Amino acid sequence: MELTHDIDENPRWESGLMILCGISLVAGFTLEHVFILPPIYHHVAWTIAYLTGGYFGVVESFESLRKGKVDVDLLMVLAALGAAYVDHPFEGAMLLFLFSLSNVLQNFAMERSRNAIQSLMKLRPDEINCLVNGQWKMCAVAEVQPGTRVLVKPGESIALDGKVISGQSAVDEASLTGESLPVSKTTGDMLFSGTVNQSGSLEYEVTKCEAESTLSKIISMVENAQSEKASSQRFLEKAEQYYAMGVILFTLGLIFVPWKVLGRPFNSSFYQAMTVMVVASPCALIISTPAAFLSAIGGAARKGVLFKGGVHLERMAAIKILAFDKTGTLTRGEPTVTEILSLSGESEDAKNQLLRKLAIVEAHSEHPLAEAVLKAAHARDLEISEPLHFQSIQGKGASATVENQALVAGSLRYFEEENVRIPEETLNRCHALQDQGHSLILLAEQNDSLHLLGLVALADEIREDAARMIQGLRKQGIQRIAMLTGDHPQVAAHIAENLGIDDVFAGLLPEQKVEKIRELQQQGPVAMVGDGVNDAPALATADLGIAMGAAGTDVAMETADVVLMSTELCHLVNAFALAKRSRRVVAQNLTFSMAVILVLVISTLTVGIPLPLGVIGHEGSTVLVCLNGLRLLSFKSKQKP
């Protein structure tokens, strides 16, 4: 059932009328059956109960009729008036009171799911400490523009997105990404609004104004998502007016056929018809889908999983084929030192010395592999001095003097072209590493000729949780998993073999990824998982686009249907688990609602249950359906990081 009105506008007004209706209901019953006063007294009480309990129903009924529609509110109002017509005002007043109470509870439940993400707003302060004309002063967050320097102290919330200029700290990003562990931040790292600084002061430069901040975009996305209805919900709402018209016609038949054809007393036929009108109303049926999907969307958003609408949540539950981008999704997205081979020995000290010398040679290089070597050296606390006579060998390597030793670093191809003698065992190892997708940097000493000292192997490593994620997805019903990558076929095949991926498509350009997605769609519904930047065309083409690790990534938020703010792969499994759980809850709600309607209608026509019992059964089922949907707000993760 669509909510009878927008409770955001007047929640106290509705609740107040509902309470007044309840008081009048009790007063009318007491005046008529306990004190047994003249009819005028309880008639006044019944009138007040009808006016207060039926106010919103009448308003909504007229609004619907003005649009040429018949809805549930009209059925309730007609049933209550019918009960009063056959001298059963108490039953009619009870119907209106329980209908009002049910709406208050429904709106309260739905508001909890709608406002789940709004709790993030409390994390953003109204003022921020800015550097203005050389002095620090508190400024309104809404007035701060990109480029402003900001200071955030330990324990303070980060109000706006920015890039760290100085300082080091740990930041709690749980509100944004769902990650429980704080993230270390230092110079050059990004900060996101809605997160909390923990241990140290940070000075950063604002990169986005308040309206464009990550937190604002998340809130906007969730609000839009909650207004975008699933296909099952749209169908039920469209069918509501036809169903309601059918109930009215059926009710008229129950009044006139027994009365005119079978000779049954009019009051008896009319009373039974009013009871059928109540119990046959599809309130619980119509609210079944939004109660579940709105709760799921709100609960998921608090854990860093953003669905852009119930339709995408519904669609995710039907996905059978999942296509992954490789770099940054299944792998870390940056090269890492995986092996050090020193020809002077296999000891850890020999390996460290080789890595240290290579890091010094590469210290002035801007190549990503050089950065990875330096990062590995720093991780081992190796002392990196300044190289002498550094010279870049375009496209091949670099040379420098390190501790009076002339060293040359380069690729295997460069050393082979220079006819450097490489031991057969070392050469075989080099080829094996290359077949597995590793990049190699060889280091040699330059005398009369090049003398090989050793090599360092680097690779974009598979994420530790990737294999567990693949297993979890298969448990969630994913039948086929493919990898789409622009990398070399040998590298892609090696990763796919380690992870148990079914199909591998390598060496693809962005437009070729789109073609592969269309080929996979011939086998069933396909979801594409990527970083939302170079995979944007494939994300848009797939039945469902999923962007991973998209905190602060504008393209990901705009292109994908589902946005996972964290890079943790477990969130992908949990998103599918939530979609499946939501579909089960919707099925439970629909089955329960239809069963209640069927049982109550049959019981009314055969046994002849009284109107109050029918009202309790009808409104009770509506409230239970809402409560069942609310369980998705606290959905438990299937996988942990």
Disulfide bonds with the S-S distance in Angstrom:
none
